[in-house]
Amino acid sequence: MRNAPTVCNEPGCPAIVRTTNRCAAHQAAGHDRHGSTRQWRKLRAQVLERDRWTCVYCGADAAHVDHVTPRAAAGPDSAANCVASCEDCNLR
């Protein structure tokens, strides 16, 4: 049985894939989850510091980072697209 088609997991990539999570171009480019995880942790820390660990939606203490334009809608992992949020606002 073949897997259902889905979009490549790399942010902003519109390629359709069937057997893996990433398109051939991103697999060949050597993108790895560990590098992405390190970059995300650094970005997350920068966003939380920038927003002073305060939820931009309700003003509560923030421990999460929310993508303003979701990654599923091709939103980038960038400081301009991320804001600090509390757990309740982030899960909404």
PDB file of N, CA, C and O in Angstrom, chain B, residues numbered from 101:
ATOM      1  N   MET B 101       0.839  -1.175   0.000  1.00  0.00           N
ATOM      2  CA  MET B 101       0.000   0.000   0.000  1.00  0.00           C
ATOM      3  C   MET B 101       0.885   1.239   0.000  1.00  0.00           C
ATOM      4  O   MET B 101       1.873   1.292   0.732  1.00  0.00           O
ATOM      5  N   ARG B 102       0.548   2.227  -0.803  1.00  0.00           N
ATOM      6  CA  ARG B 102       1.323   3.463  -0.897  1.00  0.00           C
ATOM      7  C   ARG B 102       0.857   4.459   0.151  1.00  0.00           C
ATOM      8  O   ARG B 102      -0.315   4.490   0.526  1.00  0.00           O
ATOM      9  N   ASN B 103       1.796   5.272   0.615  1.00  0.00           N
ATOM     10  CA  ASN B 103       1.450   6.322   1.573  1.00  0.00           C
ATOM     11  C   ASN B 103       0.670   7.422   0.862  1.00  0.00           C
ATOM     12  O   ASN B 103       0.866   7.655  -0.331  1.00  0.00           O
ATOM     13  N   ALA B 104      -0.196   8.086   1.580  1.00  0.00           N
ATOM     14  CA  ALA B 104      -0.935   9.211   1.018  1.00  0.00           C
ATOM     15  C   ALA B 104       0.028  10.366   0.760  1.00  0.00           C
ATOM     16  O   ALA B 104       0.956  10.574   1.541  1.00  0.00           O
ATOM     17  N   PRO B 105      -0.171  11.114  -0.308  1.00  0.00           N
ATOM     18  CA  PRO B 105       0.715  12.251  -0.577  1.00  0.00           C
ATOM     19  C   PRO B 105       0.595  13.310   0.510  1.00  0.00           C
ATOM     20  O   PRO B 105      -0.484  13.539   1.057  1.00  0.00           O
ATOM     21  N   THR B 106       1.699  13.940   0.809  1.00  0.00           N
ATOM     22  CA  THR B 106       1.742  15.010   1.799  1.00  0.00           C
ATOM     23  C   THR B 106       2.788  16.027   1.371  1.00  0.00           C
ATOM     24  O   THR B 106       3.562  15.765   0.449  1.00  0.00           O
ATOM     25  N   VAL B 107       2.824  17.164   2.015  1.00  0.00           N
ATOM     26  CA  VAL B 107       3.780  18.216   1.679  1.00  0.00           C
ATOM     27  C   VAL B 107       5.078  17.982   2.447  1.00  0.00           C
ATOM     28  O   VAL B 107       5.054  17.498   3.579  1.00  0.00           O
ATOM     29  N   CYS B 108       6.199  18.321   1.839  1.00  0.00           N
ATOM     30  CA  CYS B 108       7.518  18.216   2.474  1.00  0.00           C
ATOM     31  C   CYS B 108       7.501  18.927   3.830  1.00  0.00           C
ATOM     32  O   CYS B 108       6.878  19.979   3.970  1.00  0.00           O
ATOM     33  N   ASN B 109       8.185  18.355   4.832  1.00  0.00           N
ATOM     34  CA  ASN B 109       8.219  18.917   6.187  1.00  0.00           C
ATOM     35  C   ASN B 109       9.064  20.183   6.322  1.00  0.00           C
ATOM     36  O   ASN B 109       8.951  20.888   7.325  1.00  0.00           O
ATOM     37  N   GLU B 110       9.899  20.483   5.343  1.00  0.00           N
ATOM     38  CA  GLU B 110      10.727  21.685   5.441  1.00  0.00           C
ATOM     39  C   GLU B 110       9.840  22.915   5.256  1.00  0.00           C
ATOM     40  O   GLU B 110       9.077  22.983   4.292  1.00  0.00           O
ATOM     41  N   PRO B 111       9.932  23.897   6.176  1.00  0.00           N
ATOM     42  CA  PRO B 111       9.079  25.082   6.092  1.00  0.00           C
ATOM     43  C   PRO B 111       9.179  25.772   4.736  1.00  0.00           C
ATOM     44  O   PRO B 111      10.272  26.041   4.237  1.00  0.00           O
ATOM     45  N   GLY B 112       8.022  26.050   4.157  1.00  0.00           N
ATOM     46  CA  GLY B 112       7.970  26.773   2.896  1.00  0.00           C
ATOM     47  C   GLY B 112       8.139  25.929   1.648  1.00  0.00           C
ATOM     48  O   GLY B 112       7.996  26.449   0.541  1.00  0.00           O
ATOM     49  N   CYS B 113       8.435  24.660   1.784  1.00  0.00           N
ATOM     50  CA  CYS B 113       8.639  23.802   0.618  1.00  0.00           C
ATOM     51  C   CYS B 113       7.287  23.224   0.174  1.00  0.00           C
ATOM     52  O   CYS B 113       6.614  22.554   0.958  1.00  0.00           O
ATOM     53  N   PRO B 114       6.889  23.481  -1.076  1.00  0.00           N
ATOM     54  CA  PRO B 114       5.592  23.007  -1.543  1.00  0.00           C
ATOM     55  C   PRO B 114       5.623  21.605  -2.156  1.00  0.00           C
ATOM     56  O   PRO B 114       4.592  21.117  -2.617  1.00  0.00           O
ATOM     57  N   ALA B 115       6.787  20.952  -2.170  1.00  0.00           N
ATOM     58  CA  ALA B 115       6.925  19.653  -2.834  1.00  0.00           C
ATOM     59  C   ALA B 115       6.024  18.595  -2.197  1.00  0.00           C
ATOM     60  O   ALA B 115       5.866  18.548  -0.977  1.00  0.00           O
ATOM     61  N   ILE B 116       5.448  17.765  -3.030  1.00  0.00           N
ATOM     62  CA  ILE B 116       4.600  16.667  -2.566  1.00  0.00           C
ATOM     63  C   ILE B 116       5.463  15.409  -2.446  1.00  0.00           C
ATOM     64  O   ILE B 116       6.209  15.070  -3.364  1.00  0.00           O
ATOM     65  N   VAL B 117       5.354  14.728  -1.316  1.00  0.00           N
ATOM     66  CA  VAL B 117       6.130  13.502  -1.079  1.00  0.00           C
ATOM     67  C   VAL B 117       5.178  12.368  -0.723  1.00  0.00           C
ATOM     68  O   VAL B 117       4.079  12.602  -0.220  1.00  0.00           O
ATOM     69  N   ARG B 118       5.608  11.137  -0.987  1.00  0.00           N
ATOM     70  CA  ARG B 118       4.777   9.972  -0.695  1.00  0.00           C
ATOM     71  C   ARG B 118       5.429   8.988   0.277  1.00  0.00           C
ATOM     72  O   ARG B 118       4.732   8.333   1.050  1.00  0.00           O
ATOM     73  N   THR B 119       6.743   8.879   0.245  1.00  0.00           N
ATOM     74  CA  THR B 119       7.387   7.823   1.032  1.00  0.00           C
ATOM     75  C   THR B 119       8.207   8.341   2.206  1.00  0.00           C
ATOM     76  O   THR B 119       8.517   7.575   3.118  1.00  0.00           O
ATOM     77  N   THR B 120       8.564   9.619   2.206  1.00  0.00           N
ATOM     78  CA  THR B 120       9.370  10.180   3.296  1.00  0.00           C
ATOM     79  C   THR B 120       8.722  11.464   3.775  1.00  0.00           C
ATOM     80  O   THR B 120       7.710  11.900   3.225  1.00  0.00           O
ATOM     81  N   ASN B 121       9.302  12.069   4.796  1.00  0.00           N
ATOM     82  CA  ASN B 121       8.775  13.335   5.314  1.00  0.00           C
ATOM     83  C   ASN B 121       9.313  14.539   4.569  1.00  0.00           C
ATOM     84  O   ASN B 121       8.735  15.624   4.632  1.00  0.00           O
ATOM     85  N   ARG B 122      10.435  14.349   3.853  1.00  0.00           N
ATOM     86  CA  ARG B 122      11.061  15.463   3.145  1.00  0.00           C
ATOM     87  C   ARG B 122      11.270  15.107   1.686  1.00  0.00           C
ATOM     88  O   ARG B 122      11.448  13.941   1.336  1.00  0.00           O
ATOM     89  N   CYS B 123      11.245  16.132   0.834  1.00  0.00           N
ATOM     90  CA  CYS B 123      11.440  15.915  -0.599  1.00  0.00           C
ATOM     91  C   CYS B 123      12.895  15.525  -0.876  1.00  0.00           C
ATOM     92  O   CYS B 123      13.760  15.667  -0.012  1.00  0.00           O
ATOM     93  N   ALA B 124      13.146  15.041  -2.070  1.00  0.00           N
ATOM     94  CA  ALA B 124      14.489  14.585  -2.452  1.00  0.00           C
ATOM     95  C   ALA B 124      15.515  15.714  -2.345  1.00  0.00           C
ATOM     96  O   ALA B 124      16.652  15.480  -1.938  1.00  0.00           O
ATOM     97  N   ALA B 125      15.124  16.927  -2.704  1.00  0.00           N
ATOM     98  CA  ALA B 125      16.063  18.053  -2.642  1.00  0.00           C
ATOM     99  C   ALA B 125      16.513  18.324  -1.209  1.00  0.00           C
ATOM    100  O   ALA B 125      17.694  18.584  -0.979  1.00  0.00           O
ATOM    101  N   HIS B 126      15.597  18.268  -0.241  1.00  0.00           N
ATOM    102  CA  HIS B 126      15.974  18.518   1.142  1.00  0.00           C
ATOM    103  C   HIS B 126      16.720  17.330   1.754  1.00  0.00           C
ATOM    104  O   HIS B 126      17.581  17.522   2.612  1.00  0.00           O
ATOM    105  N   GLN B 127      16.406  16.136   1.334  1.00  0.00           N
ATOM    106  CA  GLN B 127      17.170  14.973   1.797  1.00  0.00           C
ATOM    107  C   GLN B 127      18.597  15.059   1.281  1.00  0.00           C
ATOM    108  O   GLN B 127      19.546  14.814   2.025  1.00  0.00           O
ATOM    109  N   ALA B 128      18.751  15.408   0.002  1.00  0.00           N
ATOM    110  CA  ALA B 128      20.083  15.491  -0.603  1.00  0.00           C
ATOM    111  C   ALA B 128      20.896  16.640  -0.018  1.00  0.00           C
ATOM    112  O   ALA B 128      22.123  16.562   0.050  1.00  0.00           O
ATOM    113  N   ALA B 129      20.222  17.701   0.403  1.00  0.00           N
ATOM    114  CA  ALA B 129      20.929  18.860   0.959  1.00  0.00           C
ATOM    115  C   ALA B 129      21.473  18.573   2.349  1.00  0.00           C
ATOM    116  O   ALA B 129      22.228  19.377   2.897  1.00  0.00           O
ATOM    117  N   GLY B 130      21.099  17.437   2.926  1.00  0.00           N
ATOM    118  CA  GLY B 130      21.647  17.040   4.219  1.00  0.00           C
ATOM    119  C   GLY B 130      21.014  17.723   5.406  1.00  0.00           C
ATOM    120  O   GLY B 130      21.621  17.791   6.475  1.00  0.00           O
ATOM    121  N   HIS B 131      19.802  18.233   5.244  1.00  0.00           N
ATOM    122  CA  HIS B 131      19.117  18.816   6.390  1.00  0.00           C
ATOM    123  C   HIS B 131      18.847  17.710   7.397  1.00  0.00           C
ATOM    124  O   HIS B 131      18.358  16.636   7.047  1.00  0.00           O
ATOM    125  N   ASP B 132      19.170  17.989   8.643  1.00  0.00           N
ATOM    126  CA  ASP B 132      18.946  16.978   9.666  1.00  0.00           C
ATOM    127  C   ASP B 132      18.112  17.544  10.805  1.00  0.00           C
ATOM    128  O   ASP B 132      18.056  18.757  11.008  1.00  0.00           O
ATOM    129  N   ARG B 133      17.483  16.677  11.524  1.00  0.00           N
ATOM    130  CA  ARG B 133      16.636  17.084  12.631  1.00  0.00           C
ATOM    131  C   ARG B 133      17.441  17.698  13.767  1.00  0.00           C
ATOM    132  O   ARG B 133      16.946  18.593  14.451  1.00  0.00           O
ATOM    133  N   HIS B 134      18.666  17.241  13.984  1.00  0.00           N
ATOM    134  CA  HIS B 134      19.463  17.766  15.091  1.00  0.00           C
ATOM    135  C   HIS B 134      19.823  19.217  14.844  1.00  0.00           C
ATOM    136  O   HIS B 134      19.739  20.036  15.759  1.00  0.00           O
ATOM    137  N   GLY B 135      20.219  19.548  13.638  1.00  0.00           N
ATOM    138  CA  GLY B 135      20.524  20.935  13.311  1.00  0.00           C
ATOM    139  C   GLY B 135      19.300  21.805  13.463  1.00  0.00           C
ATOM    140  O   GLY B 135      19.386  22.913  13.994  1.00  0.00           O
ATOM    141  N   SER B 136      18.163  21.322  13.007  1.00  0.00           N
ATOM    142  CA  SER B 136      16.919  22.068  13.112  1.00  0.00           C
ATOM    143  C   SER B 136      16.530  22.261  14.572  1.00  0.00           C
ATOM    144  O   SER B 136      16.046  23.328  14.947  1.00  0.00           O
ATOM    145  N   THR B 137      16.734  21.247  15.392  1.00  0.00           N
ATOM    146  CA  THR B 137      16.395  21.337  16.809  1.00  0.00           C
ATOM    147  C   THR B 137      17.267  22.382  17.497  1.00  0.00           C
ATOM    148  O   THR B 137      16.766  23.180  18.290  1.00  0.00           O
ATOM    149  N   ARG B 138      18.554  22.383  17.205  1.00  0.00           N
ATOM    150  CA  ARG B 138      19.451  23.375  17.808  1.00  0.00           C
ATOM    151  C   ARG B 138      19.045  24.785  17.395  1.00  0.00           C
ATOM    152  O   ARG B 138      19.019  25.698  18.220  1.00  0.00           O
ATOM    153  N   GLN B 139      18.731  24.955  16.119  1.00  0.00           N
ATOM    154  CA  GLN B 139      18.324  26.279  15.630  1.00  0.00           C
ATOM    155  C   GLN B 139      17.028  26.723  16.303  1.00  0.00           C
ATOM    156  O   GLN B 139      16.886  27.886  16.682  1.00  0.00           O
ATOM    157  N   TRP B 140      16.078  25.787  16.450  1.00  0.00           N
ATOM    158  CA  TRP B 140      14.801  26.130  17.073  1.00  0.00           C
ATOM    159  C   TRP B 140      14.997  26.535  18.530  1.00  0.00           C
ATOM    160  O   TRP B 140      14.386  27.501  18.987  1.00  0.00           O
ATOM    161  N   ARG B 141      15.839  25.813  19.265  1.00  0.00           N
ATOM    162  CA  ARG B 141      16.070  26.152  20.674  1.00  0.00           C
ATOM    163  C   ARG B 141      16.661  27.548  20.808  1.00  0.00           C
ATOM    164  O   ARG B 141      16.295  28.299  21.713  1.00  0.00           O
ATOM    165  N   LYS B 142      17.572  27.894  19.910  1.00  0.00           N
ATOM    166  CA  LYS B 142      18.188  29.218  19.939  1.00  0.00           C
ATOM    167  C   LYS B 142      17.150  30.290  19.609  1.00  0.00           C
ATOM    168  O   LYS B 142      17.078  31.313  20.290  1.00  0.00           O
ATOM    169  N   LEU B 143      16.352  30.063  18.575  1.00  0.00           N
ATOM    170  CA  LEU B 143      15.308  31.007  18.192  1.00  0.00           C
ATOM    171  C   LEU B 143      14.280  31.162  19.311  1.00  0.00           C
ATOM    172  O   LEU B 143      13.853  32.273  19.624  1.00  0.00           O
ATOM    173  N   ARG B 144      13.886  30.037  19.911  1.00  0.00           N
ATOM    174  CA  ARG B 144      12.907  30.048  20.997  1.00  0.00           C
ATOM    175  C   ARG B 144      13.400  30.924  22.154  1.00  0.00           C
ATOM    176  O   ARG B 144      12.649  31.745  22.681  1.00  0.00           O
ATOM    177  N   ALA B 145      14.654  30.745  22.541  1.00  0.00           N
ATOM    178  CA  ALA B 145      15.232  31.538  23.627  1.00  0.00           C
ATOM    179  C   ALA B 145      15.245  33.028  23.265  1.00  0.00           C
ATOM    180  O   ALA B 145      14.949  33.874  24.108  1.00  0.00           O
ATOM    181  N   GLN B 146      15.587  33.345  22.017  1.00  0.00           N
ATOM    182  CA  GLN B 146      15.613  34.742  21.579  1.00  0.00           C
ATOM    183  C   GLN B 146      14.219  35.372  21.641  1.00  0.00           C
ATOM    184  O   GLN B 146      14.068  36.508  22.091  1.00  0.00           O
ATOM    185  N   VAL B 147      13.208  34.637  21.192  1.00  0.00           N
ATOM    186  CA  VAL B 147      11.842  35.160  21.182  1.00  0.00           C
ATOM    187  C   VAL B 147      11.335  35.363  22.604  1.00  0.00           C
ATOM    188  O   VAL B 147      10.739  36.398  22.904  1.00  0.00           O
ATOM    189  N   LEU B 148      11.562  34.389  23.482  1.00  0.00           N
ATOM    190  CA  LEU B 148      11.112  34.526  24.869  1.00  0.00           C
ATOM    191  C   LEU B 148      11.794  35.708  25.552  1.00  0.00           C
ATOM    192  O   LEU B 148      11.146  36.453  26.287  1.00  0.00           O
ATOM    193  N   GLU B 149      13.088  35.889  25.319  1.00  0.00           N
ATOM    194  CA  GLU B 149      13.810  37.034  25.888  1.00  0.00           C
ATOM    195  C   GLU B 149      13.272  38.342  25.310  1.00  0.00           C
ATOM    196  O   GLU B 149      13.030  39.295  26.050  1.00  0.00           O
ATOM    197  N   ARG B 150      13.084  38.390  23.992  1.00  0.00           N
ATOM    198  CA  ARG B 150      12.582  39.603  23.344  1.00  0.00           C
ATOM    199  C   ARG B 150      11.238  40.027  23.923  1.00  0.00           C
ATOM    200  O   ARG B 150      11.002  41.210  24.166  1.00  0.00           O
ATOM    201  N   ASP B 151      10.355  39.046  24.143  1.00  0.00           N
ATOM    202  CA  ASP B 151       9.012  39.329  24.646  1.00  0.00           C
ATOM    203  C   ASP B 151       8.945  39.306  26.175  1.00  0.00           C
ATOM    204  O   ASP B 151       7.860  39.352  26.755  1.00  0.00           O
ATOM    205  N   ARG B 152      10.106  39.235  26.817  1.00  0.00           N
ATOM    206  CA  ARG B 152      10.244  39.287  28.273  1.00  0.00           C
ATOM    207  C   ARG B 152       9.429  38.220  28.984  1.00  0.00           C
ATOM    208  O   ARG B 152       8.853  38.470  30.043  1.00  0.00           O
ATOM    209  N   TRP B 153       9.384  37.027  28.396  1.00  0.00           N
ATOM    210  CA  TRP B 153       8.710  35.867  28.986  1.00  0.00           C
ATOM    211  C   TRP B 153       7.257  36.187  29.344  1.00  0.00           C
ATOM    212  O   TRP B 153       6.721  35.666  30.322  1.00  0.00           O
ATOM    213  N   THR B 154       6.626  37.053  28.539  1.00  0.00           N
ATOM    214  CA  THR B 154       5.242  37.458  28.759  1.00  0.00           C
ATOM    215  C   THR B 154       4.425  37.134  27.518  1.00  0.00           C
ATOM    216  O   THR B 154       4.831  37.451  26.400  1.00  0.00           O
ATOM    217  N   CYS B 155       3.282  36.506  27.714  1.00  0.00           N
ATOM    218  CA  CYS B 155       2.400  36.135  26.606  1.00  0.00           C
ATOM    219  C   CYS B 155       1.919  37.408  25.902  1.00  0.00           C
ATOM    220  O   CYS B 155       1.368  38.304  26.541  1.00  0.00           O
ATOM    221  N   VAL B 156       2.128  37.482  24.601  1.00  0.00           N
ATOM    222  CA  VAL B 156       1.702  38.668  23.854  1.00  0.00           C
ATOM    223  C   VAL B 156       0.186  38.725  23.691  1.00  0.00           C
ATOM    224  O   VAL B 156      -0.360  39.778  23.362  1.00  0.00           O
ATOM    225  N   TYR B 157      -0.497  37.606  23.917  1.00  0.00           N
ATOM    226  CA  TYR B 157      -1.944  37.566  23.749  1.00  0.00           C
ATOM    227  C   TYR B 157      -2.699  37.977  25.008  1.00  0.00           C
ATOM    228  O   TYR B 157      -3.675  38.723  24.926  1.00  0.00           O
ATOM    229  N   CYS B 158      -2.255  37.493  26.186  1.00  0.00           N
ATOM    230  CA  CYS B 158      -3.025  37.747  27.412  1.00  0.00           C
ATOM    231  C   CYS B 158      -2.205  38.371  28.543  1.00  0.00           C
ATOM    232  O   CYS B 158      -2.784  38.795  29.543  1.00  0.00           O
ATOM    233  N   GLY B 159      -0.879  38.442  28.418  1.00  0.00           N
ATOM    234  CA  GLY B 159      -0.043  39.056  29.446  1.00  0.00           C
ATOM    235  C   GLY B 159       0.425  38.128  30.550  1.00  0.00           C
ATOM    236  O   GLY B 159       1.146  38.559  31.449  1.00  0.00           O
ATOM    237  N   ALA B 160       0.029  36.854  30.505  1.00  0.00           N
ATOM    238  CA  ALA B 160       0.461  35.887  31.518  1.00  0.00           C
ATOM    239  C   ALA B 160       1.931  35.512  31.284  1.00  0.00           C
ATOM    240  O   ALA B 160       2.527  35.893  30.277  1.00  0.00           O
ATOM    241  N   ASP B 161       2.501  34.762  32.233  1.00  0.00           N
ATOM    242  CA  ASP B 161       3.859  34.247  32.058  1.00  0.00           C
ATOM    243  C   ASP B 161       3.893  33.320  30.853  1.00  0.00           C
ATOM    244  O   ASP B 161       3.000  32.491  30.678  1.00  0.00           O
ATOM    245  N   ALA B 162       4.920  33.458  30.025  1.00  0.00           N
ATOM    246  CA  ALA B 162       5.026  32.662  28.799  1.00  0.00           C
ATOM    247  C   ALA B 162       6.148  31.644  28.914  1.00  0.00           C
ATOM    248  O   ALA B 162       7.228  31.945  29.423  1.00  0.00           O
ATOM    249  N   ALA B 163       5.882  30.447  28.438  1.00  0.00           N
ATOM    250  CA  ALA B 163       6.901  29.402  28.376  1.00  0.00           C
ATOM    251  C   ALA B 163       6.897  28.740  27.001  1.00  0.00           C
ATOM    252  O   ALA B 163       7.657  27.801  26.762  1.00  0.00           O
ATOM    253  N   HIS B 164       6.049  29.221  26.103  1.00  0.00           N
ATOM    254  CA  HIS B 164       5.925  28.649  24.766  1.00  0.00           C
ATOM    255  C   HIS B 164       6.183  29.726  23.723  1.00  0.00           C
ATOM    256  O   HIS B 164       6.139  30.921  24.017  1.00  0.00           O
ATOM    257  N   VAL B 165       6.451  29.286  22.509  1.00  0.00           N
ATOM    258  CA  VAL B 165       6.596  30.198  21.380  1.00  0.00           C
ATOM    259  C   VAL B 165       5.581  29.783  20.331  1.00  0.00           C
ATOM    260  O   VAL B 165       5.503  28.615  19.952  1.00  0.00           O
ATOM    261  N   ASP B 166       4.798  30.760  19.863  1.00  0.00           N
ATOM    262  CA  ASP B 166       3.734  30.511  18.895  1.00  0.00           C
ATOM    263  C   ASP B 166       4.132  31.094  17.544  1.00  0.00           C
ATOM    264  O   ASP B 166       4.645  32.210  17.467  1.00  0.00           O
ATOM    265  N   HIS B 167       3.889  30.325  16.475  1.00  0.00           N
ATOM    266  CA  HIS B 167       4.083  30.843  15.121  1.00  0.00           C
ATOM    267  C   HIS B 167       2.843  31.651  14.751  1.00  0.00           C
ATOM    268  O   HIS B 167       1.731  31.123  14.790  1.00  0.00           O
ATOM    269  N   VAL B 168       3.014  32.916  14.396  1.00  0.00           N
ATOM    270  CA  VAL B 168       1.892  33.764  14.012  1.00  0.00           C
ATOM    271  C   VAL B 168       1.244  33.176  12.754  1.00  0.00           C
ATOM    272  O   VAL B 168       0.032  32.966  12.721  1.00  0.00           O
ATOM    273  N   THR B 169       2.041  32.914  11.731  1.00  0.00           N
ATOM    274  CA  THR B 169       1.581  32.155  10.570  1.00  0.00           C
ATOM    275  C   THR B 169       2.078  30.732  10.790  1.00  0.00           C
ATOM    276  O   THR B 169       3.288  30.506  10.783  1.00  0.00           O
ATOM    277  N   PRO B 170       1.188  29.770  10.985  1.00  0.00           N
ATOM    278  CA  PRO B 170       1.602  28.405  11.324  1.00  0.00           C
ATOM    279  C   PRO B 170       2.534  27.793  10.288  1.00  0.00           C
ATOM    280  O   PRO B 170       2.464  28.122   9.104  1.00  0.00           O
ATOM    281  N   ARG B 171       3.399  26.907  10.739  1.00  0.00           N
ATOM    282  CA  ARG B 171       4.299  26.204   9.829  1.00  0.00           C
ATOM    283  C   ARG B 171       3.518  25.425   8.782  1.00  0.00           C
ATOM    284  O   ARG B 171       3.958  25.301   7.639  1.00  0.00           O
ATOM    285  N   ALA B 172       2.365  24.902   9.170  1.00  0.00           N
ATOM    286  CA  ALA B 172       1.534  24.146   8.227  1.00  0.00           C
ATOM    287  C   ALA B 172       1.041  25.021   7.082  1.00  0.00           C
ATOM    288  O   ALA B 172       0.695  24.510   6.017  1.00  0.00           O
ATOM    289  N   ALA B 173       1.006  26.331   7.291  1.00  0.00           N
ATOM    290  CA  ALA B 173       0.612  27.269   6.246  1.00  0.00           C
ATOM    291  C   ALA B 173       1.843  27.956   5.665  1.00  0.00           C
ATOM    292  O   ALA B 173       1.764  29.081   5.170  1.00  0.00           O
ATOM    293  N   ALA B 174       2.976  27.272   5.732  1.00  0.00           N
ATOM    294  CA  ALA B 174       4.262  27.740   5.191  1.00  0.00           C
ATOM    295  C   ALA B 174       4.826  28.935   5.957  1.00  0.00           C
ATOM    296  O   ALA B 174       5.589  29.726   5.402  1.00  0.00           O
ATOM    297  N   GLY B 175       4.453  29.068   7.231  1.00  0.00           N
ATOM    298  CA  GLY B 175       5.039  30.116   8.055  1.00  0.00           C
ATOM    299  C   GLY B 175       6.474  29.763   8.410  1.00  0.00           C
ATOM    300  O   GLY B 175       6.750  28.621   8.777  1.00  0.00           O
ATOM    301  N   PRO B 176       7.392  30.716   8.309  1.00  0.00           N
ATOM    302  CA  PRO B 176       8.804  30.423   8.565  1.00  0.00           C
ATOM    303  C   PRO B 176       9.138  30.329  10.050  1.00  0.00           C
ATOM    304  O   PRO B 176       8.418  30.862  10.894  1.00  0.00           O
ATOM    305  N   ASP B 177      10.222  29.654  10.353  1.00  0.00           N
ATOM    306  CA  ASP B 177      10.794  29.658  11.696  1.00  0.00           C
ATOM    307  C   ASP B 177      11.702  30.882  11.767  1.00  0.00           C
ATOM    308  O   ASP B 177      12.911  30.783  11.558  1.00  0.00           O
ATOM    309  N   SER B 178      11.107  32.031  12.062  1.00  0.00           N
ATOM    310  CA  SER B 178      11.882  33.262  12.165  1.00  0.00           C
ATOM    311  C   SER B 178      11.350  34.072  13.339  1.00  0.00           C
ATOM    312  O   SER B 178      10.199  33.910  13.744  1.00  0.00           O
ATOM    313  N   ALA B 179      12.184  34.933  13.877  1.00  0.00           N
ATOM    314  CA  ALA B 179      11.768  35.758  15.005  1.00  0.00           C
ATOM    315  C   ALA B 179      10.601  36.659  14.620  1.00  0.00           C
ATOM    316  O   ALA B 179       9.753  36.960  15.460  1.00  0.00           O
ATOM    317  N   ALA B 180      10.545  37.087  13.381  1.00  0.00           N
ATOM    318  CA  ALA B 180       9.463  37.957  12.926  1.00  0.00           C
ATOM    319  C   ALA B 180       8.121  37.230  12.897  1.00  0.00           C
ATOM    320  O   ALA B 180       7.076  37.876  12.962  1.00  0.00           O
ATOM    321  N   ASN B 181       8.128  35.907  12.803  1.00  0.00           N
ATOM    322  CA  ASN B 181       6.903  35.123  12.724  1.00  0.00           C
ATOM    323  C   ASN B 181       6.569  34.424  14.043  1.00  0.00           C
ATOM    324  O   ASN B 181       5.593  33.677  14.109  1.00  0.00           O
ATOM    325  N   CYS B 182       7.355  34.651  15.083  1.00  0.00           N
ATOM    326  CA  CYS B 182       7.143  33.964  16.357  1.00  0.00           C
ATOM    327  C   CYS B 182       6.932  34.956  17.490  1.00  0.00           C
ATOM    328  O   CYS B 182       7.527  36.034  17.510  1.00  0.00           O
ATOM    329  N   VAL B 183       6.074  34.575  18.437  1.00  0.00           N
ATOM    330  CA  VAL B 183       5.823  35.389  19.622  1.00  0.00           C
ATOM    331  C   VAL B 183       5.767  34.491  20.847  1.00  0.00           C
ATOM    332  O   VAL B 183       5.468  33.301  20.744  1.00  0.00           O
ATOM    333  N   ALA B 184       6.057  35.066  22.000  1.00  0.00           N
ATOM    334  CA  ALA B 184       5.950  34.333  23.263  1.00  0.00           C
ATOM    335  C   ALA B 184       4.485  34.167  23.610  1.00  0.00           C
ATOM    336  O   ALA B 184       3.678  35.071  23.391  1.00  0.00           O
ATOM    337  N   SER B 185       4.141  32.992  24.159  1.00  0.00           N
ATOM    338  CA  SER B 185       2.748  32.755  24.558  1.00  0.00           C
ATOM    339  C   SER B 185       2.693  31.831  25.760  1.00  0.00           C
ATOM    340  O   SER B 185       3.610  31.048  26.012  1.00  0.00           O
ATOM    341  N   CYS B 186       1.595  31.941  26.496  1.00  0.00           N
ATOM    342  CA  CYS B 186       1.371  31.012  27.601  1.00  0.00           C
ATOM    343  C   CYS B 186       0.829  29.714  27.009  1.00  0.00           C
ATOM    344  O   CYS B 186       0.490  29.665  25.827  1.00  0.00           O
ATOM    345  N   GLU B 187       0.747  28.681  27.812  1.00  0.00           N
ATOM    346  CA  GLU B 187       0.294  27.375  27.298  1.00  0.00           C
ATOM    347  C   GLU B 187      -1.144  27.444  26.777  1.00  0.00           C
ATOM    348  O   GLU B 187      -1.447  26.896  25.717  1.00  0.00           O
ATOM    349  N   ASP B 188      -2.025  28.112  27.516  1.00  0.00           N
ATOM    350  CA  ASP B 188      -3.427  28.181  27.092  1.00  0.00           C
ATOM    351  C   ASP B 188      -3.566  28.869  25.736  1.00  0.00           C
ATOM    352  O   ASP B 188      -4.262  28.363  24.855  1.00  0.00           O
ATOM    353  N   CYS B 189      -2.916  30.008  25.562  1.00  0.00           N
ATOM    354  CA  CYS B 189      -3.014  30.730  24.282  1.00  0.00           C
ATOM    355  C   CYS B 189      -2.342  29.959  23.161  1.00  0.00           C
ATOM    356  O   CYS B 189      -2.824  29.974  22.028  1.00  0.00           O
ATOM    357  N   ASN B 190      -1.244  29.289  23.453  1.00  0.00           N
ATOM    358  CA  ASN B 190      -0.535  28.543  22.422  1.00  0.00           C
ATOM    359  C   ASN B 190      -1.357  27.360  21.921  1.00  0.00           C
ATOM    360  O   ASN B 190      -1.277  27.011  20.743  1.00  0.00           O
ATOM    361  N   LEU B 191      -2.147  26.736  22.799  1.00  0.00           N
ATOM    362  CA  LEU B 191      -2.937  25.577  22.399  1.00  0.00           C
ATOM    363  C   LEU B 191      -4.243  25.974  21.715  1.00  0.00           C
ATOM    364  O   LEU B 191      -4.904  25.124  21.118  1.00  0.00           O
ATOM    365  N   ARG B 192      -4.619  27.225  21.791  1.00  0.00           N
ATOM    366  CA  ARG B 192      -5.842  27.684  21.126  1.00  0.00           C
ATOM    367  C   ARG B 192      -5.694  27.765  19.661  1.00  0.00           C
ATOM    368  O   ARG B 192      -6.639  28.136  18.965  1.00  0.00           O
TER     369      ARG B 192
END
